[in-house]
Amino acid sequence: MSCLRYVKRRLGACSTMKMLLLIFAIFCLLQMCVPAPPRIVSDPIKQQQQLEQLIAAKPEIKNRRPGQFYQNLIVHFDLKGAPPKVPYFLDLLDLVAKSGATGILLEWEDMFPYTGQLEAVRSSDAYSMEDVRTILEKAKSLHLDVIPLVQTFGHLEWILKLEPFRKYRDQDIFPQVLCLGDAEAVALIKDALSQVIAAHAEFGIPYFHIGCDEAFAFGNCDASRAWMDQTRSSREELALSHMREIALHVMVKSHHTVVLAWNDMLKSFPTPLIKKLQLGKIIEPVVWDYSEDIRTLNEMTWEALAENFPTVWASSAYKGANFPSAQYIDIRHYEANNRNWIDHKMMWESKFDSWRGIIITGWQRYDHMSALCETLPMGTASLVLQVQTALGVDTKDSQSVTRRKAASLLNCSDFHVGNYDLVSPRCAFPGWSAYMEFQQSSRHSIQYVESEMANNHHILGWLSPYSRQHGMAQAWYLQQIEPVLNGFKSQLESNIRQLRKSMDPLFFSNTIDEMIYQTVGKKLAEIEKMIDDLNELKKIRVWPRRHFPIKEPLVIS
């Protein structure tokens, strides 16, 4: 208090409260100038001892389908876009179990009910802890393994986008990647891991996925550079050391679960460095490729992985991996991807001691900030078909047999695979009504409106962008156009009403608004703007003589 009295005397008439505020402001300014604390380099001997103890205590892995082509068959639920309401989620879990999958990969992202400092990252629609328990209890009752996925390296936009956590970015302009050398940043991620592990613990955690894909830039922040200087290490060693530390944290907190990580970063790091850090003893890579012909993987990829990792997983897709803004599903694309994975596994599995299984992914967004991909109603039929494809290899089922099995599980009259066509005119699976309204009715309405607008001579001649921008149109023709546009508007509004009705039991209102905004809503807004412009053109009674200045003239270089 003597210091406080001294400062008060120096400041004259300032009240104690004002002074405290002043001191707090100075403290905050000083904090902003202080660089993030670099991570303390662990004692290598102690860290090695911990590693050896954890490896020795690892439980024996019990594959769910021993001796079968895929010993574990996991379906991915990505909750960073269009998360399902709990009742719909439970119906989907029933279908996943009925289809023959052995488990789910559950990517909570901002739908998990984080507490403490992480409460700020929760979506406004985040599940409650009661919801989480309901989902996990349901999965357990269906004998589905649940593998939590928490990103720990890249794809951390859902945390780093926020101002309180901005300081933990590797580069301020990019909110994707964590500053790996920052002790506080790493502690934040460990907190997220610990909370998810605590929620899953009583239901069993046979595996835990730590993400680690698509970390495009790292090792740039001050704390990371300080760590590299202190240890005389490369940025690759920084990244791998981070992955090891995170894996060990998960193993300790979850009592020796098996840690999974995406392979795309691992395959880019030097194999001697991976061996030095013994990552092959604590991490099982999940090798993903969602293309139809598995084009990103070759012999060099598999040989490099096999040098360090005795066990691998494959990862295909059932939706959300065609292109970032895909709204309607092309099941043929995903069927080709999953069938080619069978050939690929047969070709390369001999390089490994064990090929643990396959994770069939269903992305909702390419990342936290991208548009929605095909949503769950769009992907449900594909989900079941891809599981049948993965199961069918055990009995050498043909393509037609797996499709018939999928049709039966989905209560469909048949199963047609043809670009964007419906799989069947009649089905009864969870979300069928939304799938039909979205994939067929709304898509056809948009296609019809676009075709009419591209071929209607009156619109092309008297309501073109030129006419609308320069006020040059004939009221006679505008009268012919007006009922056509109003017809388009009524049709699209009807589609939106039907979509909302079919999606309301499945999704939160935010998701429904976003899905409509990206599709039918976008076309409706275009038609409404044309109607507004038409009404303005109808008011014009005097026009300029030619030639008048043309706005935004075409410039040819």
C-alpha positions, 0 to 999 in steps of 0.5 A: 500500500505504501507504493499506492500512497506514493503514486496517489500523492504524485497524481494529486487529486486522483481517487484510489479507484481511478488510480487502480484503473490507471495501473490496470491499464498500464499493466494491460499495455505492458502485457500487449508488448510482452511476447508470448512465453516460449514453451519450456523444453522438456527434460529429454530423459524424463520425456523418454521415460514417460514415453517408454512407460506409456508404450509399455502400458498400451492395451492390446488392441481388439479389432472389431472385425478380426480377420476381415478386410477392414477390421474396423469400419468407422463413419465420420460425423463432422459437426462444424457445419449443419450439426443435427438436432439430437433426435435426428442424430440418434436416428442416424446412429441407429442407421449407422449401426444397422448398416454394419459399421463398427464405430463413429469418428465424432468431430465436435469442434464448436458444438461441444459444451466447453467450459472455462476459458473455452466457453467463448468458442462454443456455437450458439447451438452447441450441445449441452452436456446432457445432449453429449451424454445422450449421444454417447449413451446411444452409440454405446447401446448400439455397440459403436466405438466412438472416436473423438476428434479434436484438432490440435495443430491446423484447422483451429479457426474455430478457436483462433478466429476470436479476438481473445485467442488471436495472440495464439496464431502462428501468423496473425493473417491466418487463423488456422494454425497454432503458434506451436512454441507458445506454452499458453497456446498449447495449454489451451489445446490441452484444455480442450482435449482434457474436457472432451476426454473427460466427457467420453471417459465413462463410455470408452475411448478406444482411439482418439484422433488429434487431427493435424492435417492441412497446417499450411504454415507454421514456425513463424511466430516469435515463440516458435522461433525462440523454441527453435533457437533454444533447441537448435531445431528445424520447423519440422522438428517443432511440428513433430515435437508438438504432435508427440507432446499432444499424443502423450497428453492424450495417452496420459489423460485417457489412460492409454488410448490409441492416438490417430492423426491425419497423414498429410503432414506426417508424409511431408516430414523427414522419416529420420526425424519421425524415427528419432521422436518415436512417433510410430510407437504412439501415433497411427496415421490415417491416410486420406484420399477422396479422389475417385482414383486415389491420385495423391498416394503412390509407392513413395508415400507408402514406403515412407510411412512404412519406415516408421509406422507399423499400423495405418488406417485408410480414409475415404468419403461418403460426402463433403469431398467433391468440391467446396461448395457442392450442394447436391450429392453425386453418389457415383463419385463417392462409390468410385472413391471407396471401390478404388480404396479396396484395390489400393489397400490390396496393393500396399497393405503388405508393407505394414504389420497391420491395416487397422481399418477405414474411416469413411468421412462425411465433411460438412465444410472444408474448414470452419469458414467455408461454405456448407458442403452436401449436408447429412440428408444429402449424404445418408444414402451414400453413407449406407452404400459406402459402408456396404461397399467396404463390407462387401469386399469380404464376400466379393459382392458386386456393385449391384449387390451392394446397391441392393443391400443399401436399398434394403437398409434405406427402405428404398424401392431400388438404388440408382446411382447416376450423377445427381438423380435421386437414388430412388423415387421411394425411400424411408430413411432419416432425412428422406423428405429433406433429401428429396426436396433439396436434391430434386424439387428445389434443384429442378426449380432452380434449373428451370428458372435459369433455363427460362431466363437464358432463353426468354426473348423478352427478358434477353431483349428488354430486361437484360443487364444493359436495359436495367442499368441504362433505363432503356426498355419498352413497357409493352414487353415489360408487361409480358415479362412481369407475370413470368418473373412473378411465377418464378418467385412464387415457385421458389417461395414454395420450394423454400416453404417445403424445405423449411418444413422438411428440415425443421425436425433435423437442423437448427434454424441457423443451418436451415437459413444457411442452406436456403441462402446458398441455394434457392434463396440466392436465386429468389433474391436474383428474381426479386431484384429483377422485379424491382428493376422492372418496376422502376423501368415501368415508371420511365416516360422519357429516354435520352437520344442516342448515343449516351454514355455507356456505364462500365464499358467493355475494355479489350486489352 
